[in-house]
């Protein structure tokens, strides 16, 4: 039987954990972004989606890269994991990441 194709599950965003790791309240993060604490709460509970522009603004306000929002703060970043990789593997991984960014995947 073929696999059913349905809507893609949204990727989890670790906004609350990142905000807390930066010792910010929802209100403080909202002030940095020009939104209310209610909006931040809705983003954290995934009742309101973050578009790409907003995701980038949130990451900037938290002083992280946008892709970092897709992992808990306690998990090493891709850059940190690749730091000790052989140069050829590092270049390949970075090329794949750049391709994914351009295609919006």
N, C-alpha and C positions, 0 to 999 in steps of 0.2 A: 504494500500500500504506500503510495507517495506521501511524503511529509507535507502536511498542511502549511501553507504559507499565510501568515497573518500579519497584523501590524507589529512592527519592531518594538520590543520592550525598551522603554527609555533607560539610558544608563544612569546608574546611581550617582548623585552628586553629593560630596561630603562637605557641603557648605557649613553646616552647624559645627562640625568638628574643626574645620579650619578657622572659623570665626572664634570659637572657644580657645583654640591654640594661640590665637593672637590676643587673647584676653579682651575681646570686644563684646559688647552687648548687641542685640539686634538693633536697638535704637542707634548706637554709635556707628555700626556698619551702614545702616540706612542713611544716616546723616552724611557719611562719606560719599554715598551714591546718589543722594538727592531723592530718596524714597522713604516711605514710612517703615516703622518696625513691623507693621502688619504685612507689608509686601515681603520683607525679609523672611518673616515667619512662613509665609505661603511658599516661598522658594525652598525653604528648608524642609517643609512637609511635602513638597512636590505637588501642591495643589495649584501652583502657577508655574508654568514652564519658563526657563531662562533661554532667551534667544542668544545667538552667538555674540552680538554686540554687548548685551548685558553680562554674559558670562565673562567676557574679556574685562569689562569694567569691574566686576566683582573680584576677579583675580588680581587686577591692578590694585584695588583697594586693600586686598589682603597681602599684597607684595609677593605674589606667587605667579607661576605660569598658568594659563587657563587649563591645560591638561592635568595639572596637579589637583584640580577640584574633583577629578574622577578617581582619586585614591585617598585613603586616610592619611592624615599628617604623619602618622607613625611609620608609614611605608616609604622606603627610599624612592626618590624620583628616578625617572628613566635615565636622566643625565648622570646621576650618582651611580646607577647600576652599570652604565656603559663606560664610566670613567676608567675602569681597569680592564676593559675588554680590548682584545687586539684591534689595531687600527682599522683593518679591513672590515671587521664585524661592525665596529662603531660607524664607519662610513656608510655601510649598507643599511644599518638601522636608522640612521639619520635621514638617508634618502627615502626610505619607506615612510617615515614620519612626515617628511615634507610633502610627499605625494598624497598622503591621507589628509593633510591640512588643506592642500589645494583643492581636493575633490570634496571636502566637507564630510568625509566619512568618520 
